[in-house]
Amino acid sequence: PAWLWIVIGVIFIGAVHDFIALFVSVREGGRSIAEVARRTLGRSGFLFFVAFAILLCILVAAAFLQLTAVALTSLYPMRELGLSPEQTLIKTTVKDGVAYAKIGGIASTSVIVITALAPAVGWLLYKRRVRTRWVSVLALLICTLSVWIGFRHPVTLPPMTWMFIISGYVFVAAWIPVWLLLQPRDFVNVHLLYIGLATMVIGLIGGGWQGVTINAPITHLTSESTAALGWAWPFLFVTIACGACSGAHALIAGGTTCKQLASEKDAPIIGYGGMLLEALLGICVTLTVLGGLSFGEYKALVWPQDESGHLKTGNAPLAFAVAVGKILYAGLGVPALYGTIFGILMLEGFLLTTVDTLVRLARYLFEELWMALHPNPPALLRNRIVNSGIALSGIALLAFTNAYQAIWPVFGSANQLLAALTLLTATAWLLKRARKIWFTALPAFFMIATTMTSLTLLLPRHVRAGSWMLAGTNVLLLVLALGMLTVVGRRFRQRAPSTRTPLDAEAPAFDP
């Protein structure tokens, strides 16, 4: 059912969500979705929305912070890559008599090199205005150089050390000029992502041509999987987020992406079309894992157990990387080692750029929150470094005390619930202008039912496990969501205008 949810979800929910968030923001003069909530739902709606968005940013960044550290410390047995321990191509380490390839060490070095050279890329791209095509060539050269250095000098550090290092990096990236670090790092990494997407598509086609089969019918939903993950509904719909629907996209589309459009006519292709492209990535990832790994291999990597049968912390990034390596080997004949390294590089870039972006977004949202609570907040609360530190403190509190497997269901629920709240805000915006609302209202109600159910079911699980931080977060999400729903409900009960008003009647004309 995973790929069905991605395909159906993105067409009727995810792409609609991204497009309407972008469109409304454009028509509201480039304002963020939170500001749209203030203008549409009043001060209460704004406060509930901003608080919920902050909590979502903290949850997502905490989960991705852990996943990034896990990815950068990944090891994989040499024999599984078809290599002997005596080879000299890649650095190895020995544990319990087994030689492991330092897959994550290569990605670690790549991260360091790309981050170190990012300011130069930013200077050329945004200050010197060098043509994008030439900077793209430079970005590809930097990616190649970083991997070449990684093979020779892989950086191996404990996961906790990486979490501290990454926390320091995202803290700085949250308040320095965006062109200096965050934007150029994203620019370099997006080349890896596009190349990775194209390579996976070609690899899957080649794998199918070579006879690779997928055996994962819906009837394989077992009591074991239900015990570990929960029921297919609602948990499948909150576990698989970004490929089908993601509330975090509204935070980027509103107030940021809208200001980069050359014309309002570009909104459908950027908003709706961009989400369809992400769905393609989600389908490719799903098929790659299903085709590249057996169920036993998947369980051993993602849901490992100790001798007594208790679950241990898994390595989902490594599972994806290994699957990429096996699919590229089966479909294109690429050695498994190179495919696996490429997979970890692609995923690492996606994870880290998401974390630094979300910390910066949380900083902006805190600044908006203080301004809403007090017309003239103290200078300390207007300080970008202080607000970056507040955001990072919440992220670290969750990330350093919980495994990503525990954070993920709460993050997924919050992410999808923010999408529902964004759709509700857009619905109220359309209703105020006497426009059709069914295409935003119906997906909003479905996502509300799904996410509120998942949060309700997760709460007793966290209490039984003694995860009081996650339990408290769960309760706070429910309270904020109920508050927002109450505000929206009051707006819906008000009589809509009897005549159609211009879609941009309350905002100045906006020329991106």
C-alpha positions in Angstrom: 0.0 0.0 0.0 3.0 2.4 0.4 3.3 3.4 -3.3 -0.5 3.7 -3.6 -0.5 6.2 -0.8 2.3 8.1 -2.4 0.5 8.2 -5.8 -3.0 8.9 -4.7 -1.9 11.1 -1.8 0.3 13.4 -3.8 -2.3 14.0 -6.5 -5.3 14.8 -4.3 -3.5 16.1 -1.1 0.2 16.8 -1.2 0.5 18.7 -4.5 -2.8 20.6 -3.8 -1.4 21.6 -0.4 1.9 22.8 -1.8 0.3 24.7 -4.6 -2.4 26.4 -2.5 0.1 27.4 0.1 2.3 29.0 -2.6 -0.7 30.6 -4.4 -2.2 32.1 -1.2 1.1 33.5 -0.1 1.6 35.2 -3.5 -1.9 36.7 -3.4 -1.2 37.9 0.2 1.8 40.0 -0.9 4.4 37.4 -0.1 3.3 36.8 3.5 4.0 33.5 5.3 1.2 31.1 5.9 1.3 32.0 9.6 0.6 35.7 8.6 -2.2 34.5 6.3 -3.6 32.7 9.3 -3.5 36.0 11.2 -5.3 37.9 8.5 -7.8 35.1 7.9 -8.4 33.6 11.3 -7.4 36.4 13.7 -4.7 36.6 16.4 -5.8 33.3 18.1 -5.5 31.4 14.8 -2.1 32.9 14.2 -0.7 32.0 17.7 -1.9 28.4 17.4 -0.5 28.0 13.9 2.9 29.5 14.8 3.3 27.4 18.0 2.4 24.3 16.1 4.8 25.2 13.3 7.6 25.7 15.7 7.0 22.4 17.4 7.0 20.7 14.0 10.3 22.3 13.0 11.8 21.0 16.3 10.5 17.5 15.8 11.6 17.2 12.2 15.1 18.6 12.9 15.5 16.3 15.9 14.7 13.2 13.9 16.8 14.3 11.0 19.7 15.3 13.3 19.9 11.7 14.6 19.5 10.2 11.1 22.3 12.4 9.8 24.6 11.2 12.6 23.6 7.6 11.9 24.3 8.0 8.2 27.7 9.5 8.7 28.8 6.6 11.0 27.5 3.8 8.8 29.6 0.6 8.4 28.9 -2.3 6.2 30.5 -5.8 5.9 33.0 -6.0 3.1 31.8 -9.5 2.1 28.3 -8.1 1.5 29.9 -5.7 -1.0 31.7 -8.5 -2.8 35.1 -7.3 -1.6 37.9 -9.0 0.2 39.3 -7.5 3.5 42.7 -7.2 1.7 41.6 -4.7 -0.9 43.0 -1.2 -0.8 40.1 0.7 -2.5 38.3 1.7 0.7 39.3 2.1 4.3 38.0 -0.6 6.6 37.7 -1.3 10.3 37.4 -4.7 12.0 34.8 -5.6 14.6 34.4 -9.0 16.1 36.7 -10.4 13.4 34.5 -9.0 10.6 35.9 -6.3 8.2 33.6 -3.4 7.6 33.8 -0.7 4.9 33.7 2.9 6.3 30.7 3.9 4.1 29.7 6.7 6.4 33.3 8.0 6.7 33.4 8.9 3.0 30.1 10.8 3.4 31.5 12.5 6.5 34.5 13.8 4.6 32.2 14.9 1.7 30.1 16.9 4.2 33.2 18.7 5.5 34.6 19.5 2.1 31.3 20.8 0.7 30.6 22.9 3.8 34.1 24.3 3.8 33.8 25.4 0.1 30.1 26.5 0.3 31.0 30.2 1.1 33.1 30.4 -2.1 30.1 29.0 -4.1 27.8 31.5 -2.4 30.1 34.4 -3.2 30.3 33.5 -6.8 26.6 32.8 -7.2 25.0 35.6 -5.2 27.7 38.3 -5.0 29.6 38.1 -8.2 26.5 37.0 -10.2 28.5 34.3 -12.1 26.2 32.4 -14.5 24.4 29.5 -12.9 25.6 27.0 -15.5 29.3 27.7 -14.6 28.6 27.5 -10.8 26.8 24.2 -11.5 30.0 22.9 -13.1 31.9 24.0 -10.1 29.4 22.3 -7.8 29.8 19.0 -9.6 33.6 19.3 -9.3 33.3 20.0 -5.6 31.1 16.9 -5.2 33.6 14.8 -7.1 36.5 16.2 -5.1 34.8 15.6 -1.8 34.2 11.9 -2.6 37.8 11.5 -3.9 39.1 12.9 -0.6 36.6 10.8 1.3 38.0 7.5 -0.2 41.5 8.5 1.0 40.7 10.2 4.3 37.3 9.0 5.6 36.4 10.8 8.9 35.2 8.3 11.5 33.6 9.8 14.7 31.0 8.4 17.2 27.4 9.3 16.5 27.1 11.5 19.6 30.2 13.5 18.5 28.6 14.1 15.1 25.4 15.3 16.7 27.3 17.9 18.6 29.2 19.0 15.5 26.1 19.2 13.4 24.3 21.1 16.1 27.1 23.7 16.1 26.9 24.0 12.3 23.1 24.5 12.1 23.3 27.0 15.0 25.7 29.1 13.0 23.8 28.6 9.7 20.6 29.7 11.4 21.7 33.3 11.9 24.5 34.2 9.5 23.6 35.5 6.0 21.7 32.9 4.1 23.9 33.3 1.0 27.1 32.5 2.9 26.4 28.9 3.9 22.9 27.6 3.7 22.0 28.5 0.2 25.3 27.4 -1.4 25.3 24.1 0.5 21.8 23.5 -0.8 22.9 24.5 -4.3 25.8 21.9 -4.3 23.7 19.2 -2.8 20.8 19.5 -5.1 23.0 18.3 -7.9 23.6 15.1 -6.0 19.8 14.8 -5.5 18.9 15.3 -9.2 21.6 12.9 -10.4 20.5 10.4 -7.8 16.9 10.6 -8.9 17.8 10.1 -12.5 20.2 7.2 -11.6 17.5 5.4 -9.5 15.0 5.7 -12.4 17.5 4.3 -14.9 18.6 1.6 -12.4 15.1 0.5 -11.7 14.3 0.3 -15.4 17.5 -1.7 -16.0 16.7 -3.9 -13.0 13.3 -4.7 -14.3 14.8 -5.5 -17.7 17.3 -7.9 -15.9 14.5 -9.7 -14.0 14.6 -8.0 -10.6 11.3 -8.7 -8.9 9.4 -7.2 -6.0 7.5 -9.4 -3.6 5.8 -7.1 -1.1 2.0 -7.6 -1.3 -0.4 -5.9 1.1 -1.1 -9.3 2.6 2.3 -9.2 4.2 1.0 -6.9 7.0 1.7 -9.1 10.0 1.2 -8.9 13.7 4.9 -8.4 14.1 4.9 -5.3 11.9 1.7 -4.0 13.5 3.3 -4.3 16.9 6.4 -2.4 15.8 4.8 0.3 13.7 1.0 0.3 14.4 -2.0 -0.2 12.2 -1.7 0.6 8.5 -4.3 3.4 9.1 -3.4 5.8 10.5 0.4 5.1 10.8 1.2 4.4 7.2 -0.2 7.8 6.3 2.0 9.6 8.8 5.1 7.5 8.4 5.4 8.2 4.7 5.2 11.9 4.6 7.3 13.9 2.1 6.5 11.8 -0.9 2.8 12.1 -0.5 2.1 15.2 1.7 4.2 17.4 3.9 3.1 20.3 6.1 6.7 21.6 6.3 6.5 22.5 2.6 4.0 25.2 3.5 6.6 26.9 5.7 9.0 27.1 2.7 6.4 27.9 0.1 4.8 30.7 2.1 7.0 33.8 2.5 10.1 32.2 0.8 9.5 30.4 -2.4 6.7 32.9 -3.4 9.3 35.7 -3.5 11.5 33.8 -5.9 8.8 33.3 -8.6 9.3 35.2 -11.9 5.6 35.2 -12.4 2.4 34.0 -10.6 1.9 31.8 -13.6 4.9 29.7 -12.4 3.0 28.8 -9.2 1.3 25.6 -10.6 4.5 24.1 -12.0 6.5 25.0 -8.9 3.9 24.2 -6.3 1.9 21.3 -7.8 4.6 20.1 -10.2 7.4 20.3 -7.7 5.5 18.0 -5.3 4.8 15.5 -8.1 8.6 15.4 -8.7 9.1 14.6 -5.0 6.5 11.9 -5.2 8.5 10.4 -8.1 11.5 10.4 -5.7 9.4 8.7 -3.0 8.2 6.0 -5.4 11.8 5.4 -6.6 13.0 5.1 -3.0 10.2 2.6 -2.2 10.8 0.5 -5.2 14.6 0.6 -4.7 14.4 -0.7 -1.2 11.8 -3.3 -2.1 13.8 -4.5 -5.1 17.3 -4.1 -3.6 16.7 -5.8 -0.2 15.1 -8.9 0.9 12.7 -8.6 3.8 15.3 -10.3 6.1 18.0 -7.8 5.0 15.6 -4.9 5.5 14.7 -6.1 9.1 18.3 -6.7 10.0 19.3 -3.1 9.0 16.3 -1.1 10.0 14.7 -3.2 12.9 17.6 -5.2 14.4 17.0 -7.2 17.5 19.3 -8.2 20.4 19.7 -11.8 21.6 16.6 -11.5 23.8 14.5 -10.3 20.9 14.3 -6.6 21.9 14.5 -4.0 19.2 17.8 -2.1 18.9 18.5 1.2 17.1 18.5 0.5 13.4 20.2 2.3 10.4 17.6 3.3 7.9 20.0 5.5 5.9 22.3 2.5 5.4 19.4 0.3 4.3 18.6 2.8 1.6 22.2 3.1 0.5 22.7 -0.6 0.3 19.5 -1.0 -1.7 20.7 1.7 -4.1 24.0 -0.2 -4.5 22.2 -3.5 -5.2 19.7 -2.0 -7.7 22.5 -0.2 -9.6 24.5 -3.4 -9.7 21.6 -5.5 -10.9 20.3 -2.9 -13.4 23.4 -1.2 -14.7 26.3 -3.4 -13.6 27.7 -0.6 -11.3 29.8 -2.2 -8.5 27.8 -2.4 -5.3 30.4 -0.4 -3.4 30.1 2.7 -5.6 26.3 2.5 -5.7 26.1 2.2 -1.9 28.4 5.2 -1.4 26.4 7.2 -3.9 23.2 6.3 -2.0 24.6 7.4 1.4 25.9 10.7 -0.2 22.5 11.5 -1.7 20.6 10.8 1.5 23.1 12.6 3.7 22.9 15.8 1.6 19.1 15.7 1.9 19.1 15.2 5.6 21.6 17.9 6.5 20.1 20.6 4.3 16.7 19.8 5.8 18.1 20.2 9.4 19.8 23.6 8.8 16.8 25.0 6.9 14.4 24.0 9.7 16.5 25.5 12.4 16.5 28.8 10.5 12.8 28.5 10.0 12.2 27.9 13.7 14.3 31.0 14.4 12.0 33.1 12.1 8.9 31.6 13.7 10.1 32.4 17.2 10.7 36.0 16.2 7.2 36.2 14.7 5.8 34.7 17.9 7.4 37.2 20.2 6.2 40.1 18.0 2.7 38.7 18.2 2.8 38.3 22.0 4.2 41.8 22.6 4.2 44.8 20.2 7.7 45.7 21.3 9.5 42.6 22.7 12.8 42.9 24.6 15.9 43.3 22.5 17.0 39.9 23.7 14.0 38.2 22.1 14.6 40.0 18.9 18.2 38.8 18.7 18.7 36.3 15.9 21.5 34.4 17.8 19.3 34.1 20.9 16.3 32.8 18.9 18.6 30.3 17.0 19.8 29.1 20.4 16.2 28.7 21.6 15.3 26.6 18.6 18.4 24.5 18.8 17.8 23.8 22.5 14.4 22.2 21.8 15.9 20.2 19.0 18.8 18.9 21.2 16.5 18.1 24.1 14.6 15.7 21.9 17.4 14.4 19.7 19.8 13.6 22.5 17.3 11.7 24.6 15.3 9.7 22.1 16.0 7.4 19.2 14.8 8.5 15.8 12.5 5.5 15.6 10.6 6.9 18.6 10.6 10.5 17.3 9.5 9.6 13.8 5.8 8.7 14.4 5.3 12.0 16.4 7.1 14.0 13.7 5.1 12.3 11.0 1.8 13.1 12.8 2.7 16.7 13.4 3.9 17.1 9.8 0.7 15.8 8.3 -1.4 17.7 10.8 0.3 21.0 9.9 -0.6 20.2 6.3 -4.2 19.8 7.4 -4.1 23.1 9.3 -2.6 24.8 6.2 -5.3 23.4 4.1 -7.9 24.6 6.6 -6.4 28.1 6.6 -6.5 28.1 2.8 -10.1 26.9 3.0 -11.0 29.7 5.3 -9.2 32.1 2.9 -11.2 30.8 -0.1 -14.5 30.8 1.9 -14.0 34.4 2.8 -13.9 35.2 -0.9 -16.8 32.9 -1.7 -14.7 30.5 -3.8 -15.0 26.8 -4.1 -13.4 25.0 -1.1 -14.0 21.3 -1.6 -10.6 20.6 -3.1 -8.9 21.9 0.1 -11.6 21.1 2.7 -11.9 17.4 1.8 -8.1 16.5 2.1 -7.9 18.7 5.2 -10.6 16.7 7.0 -9.1 13.4 5.9 -5.6 14.4 7.3 -7.2 15.8 10.5 -8.9 12.4 11.2 -5.7 10.5 10.3 -3.3 12.6 12.4 -5.5 13.1 15.4 -6.1 9.4 15.6 -2.4 8.6 15.3 -1.5 11.1 18.1 -4.2 9.7 20.3 -2.9 6.1 19.8 0.7 7.2 20.3 0.2 8.8 23.6 -0.4 5.6 25.7 2.6 4.0 23.9 4.9 6.8 25.1 3.5 6.7 28.6 4.1 2.9 28.8 7.6 3.3 27.5 8.4 6.1 30.0 9.1 8.5 27.2 7.8 11.5 29.0 9.3 14.1 26.7 7.6 12.6 23.7 4.4 12.1 25.7 4.4 15.8 26.6 5.1 16.8 23.0 2.2 14.6 22.0 -0.2 16.2 24.4 1.0 19.7 23.3 0.4 18.9 19.7 -3.1 17.7 20.4 -3.9 20.8 22.5 -2.6 23.2 19.8 -4.4 21.3 17.0 -7.7 21.4 18.9 -7.3 25.1 19.6 -6.6 25.7 15.9 -9.6 23.6 14.9 -11.8 25.6 17.3 -10.8 28.8 15.7 -11.3 27.5 12.2 -14.7 26.1 13.2 -15.8 29.5 14.4 -14.8 31.0 11.0 -16.7 28.3 9.1 -19.8 29.0 11.1 -19.7 32.6 10.0 -21.7 33.4 7.0 -19.6 33.5 3.8 -19.9 36.7 1.6 -22.9 36.6 -0.7 -20.9 38.0 -3.6 -17.6 36.9 -5.0 -14.7 39.2 -4.0 -11.4 39.4 -5.8 -8.9 36.8 -4.6 -6.4 39.5 -3.7 -8.9 42.0 -2.3 -7.2 42.4 1.1 -3.6 42.4 -0.1 -1.5 44.7 -2.2 -0.7 43.6 -5.7 2.4 41.4 -5.5 4.9 41.2 -8.3 7.5 38.5 -7.5 
